[in-house]
Amino acid sequence: YVVIHLKPHDVFQRDGDDLHCELPMSFSTAALGGEITVPTIEGKASVKIPAGTQNGTTFRLRGKGLKRLGETSSGDLYVHVQIAVPTK
């Protein structure tokens, strides 16, 4: 028998071949739009944020997840936006 234990990752949560991560974002970037860098398994990727992005919005990066076993394709990376609202 082979027993495999998966250690939790600091940034990503796994869902099959797909990965999920939460990305804190400034209020101004969410309101006015812009471009942010997102961590991936292979490095970093750039994501364009449209103006008026709401808290909890999910962006999908195709092919940035885990490699599928026995295939050349990869899963997706889902980035969940967490807006940091200023207190003052």
C-alpha positions as CSV (number, residue, x, y, z in Angstrom):
1,Y,0.0,0.0,0.0
2,V,1.0,3.5,-0.7
3,V,-0.2,6.3,1.6
4,I,0.0,9.9,0.4
5,H,-0.4,12.9,2.7
6,L,-1.0,16.3,1.1
7,K,0.4,19.2,3.0
8,P,-1.7,22.4,2.9
9,H,-0.2,25.2,0.8
10,D,0.2,28.8,2.2
11,V,-1.5,30.5,-0.8
12,F,-3.5,27.9,-2.8
13,Q,-6.4,25.5,-2.0
14,R,-6.8,22.5,-4.3
15,D,-10.0,21.4,-5.9
16,G,-9.1,18.5,-8.2
17,D,-6.9,20.0,-10.9
18,D,-8.1,23.5,-10.1
19,L,-6.5,25.9,-7.6
20,H,-8.2,28.7,-5.6
21,C,-6.5,31.6,-3.9
22,E,-7.7,34.8,-2.2
23,L,-6.1,38.0,-3.3
24,P,-6.3,41.2,-1.1
25,M,-6.8,44.3,-3.3
26,S,-6.9,48.0,-2.5
27,F,-10.2,49.8,-2.6
28,S,-8.9,52.2,-5.2
29,T,-7.8,49.4,-7.6
30,A,-11.2,47.8,-7.2
31,A,-13.1,51.1,-7.8
32,L,-11.0,52.5,-10.6
33,G,-9.7,49.3,-12.2
34,G,-6.1,48.5,-13.0
35,E,-3.7,45.6,-13.4
36,I,-2.4,43.4,-10.6
37,T,0.0,40.5,-10.4
38,V,-1.3,37.1,-9.1
39,P,0.9,34.3,-7.8
40,T,0.7,31.0,-9.7
41,I,2.4,27.7,-9.4
42,E,4.8,28.6,-12.3
43,G,5.5,32.2,-11.1
44,K,3.3,35.2,-11.5
45,A,0.6,36.3,-13.9
46,S,-1.0,39.7,-14.7
47,V,-4.7,40.2,-14.4
48,K,-6.7,43.2,-15.6
49,I,-9.2,44.4,-13.0
50,P,-12.3,46.2,-14.5
51,A,-13.5,49.3,-12.8
52,G,-16.2,48.7,-10.2
53,T,-15.0,45.2,-9.1
54,Q,-17.0,44.0,-6.1
55,N,-15.7,42.1,-3.0
56,G,-15.9,38.4,-3.6
57,T,-15.6,38.6,-7.4
58,T,-13.8,35.6,-8.9
59,F,-11.4,35.7,-11.8
60,R,-10.5,32.6,-13.8
61,L,-7.1,32.0,-15.2
62,R,-7.3,29.2,-17.7
63,G,-4.5,26.6,-17.7
64,K,-2.8,28.1,-14.6
65,G,-3.8,25.2,-12.2
66,L,-2.3,21.8,-11.8
67,K,-1.3,19.5,-14.7
68,R,-3.9,16.8,-15.4
69,L,-2.5,13.3,-14.9
70,G,-1.7,11.7,-18.3
71,E,-2.7,14.8,-20.3
72,T,-1.0,17.9,-21.6
73,S,-3.7,20.3,-20.3
74,S,-3.9,21.9,-16.9
75,G,-6.6,22.9,-14.5
76,D,-7.6,26.5,-13.9
77,L,-6.7,29.1,-11.2
78,Y,-9.6,30.9,-9.5
79,V,-8.7,34.2,-7.9
80,H,-11.2,35.4,-5.3
81,V,-11.0,39.2,-4.6
82,Q,-10.9,40.4,-1.0
83,I,-11.1,44.2,-1.0
84,A,-9.3,46.0,1.8
85,V,-11.7,48.8,2.8
86,P,-9.9,51.7,4.6
87,T,-11.0,52.5,8.1
88,K,-10.4,56.3,7.9
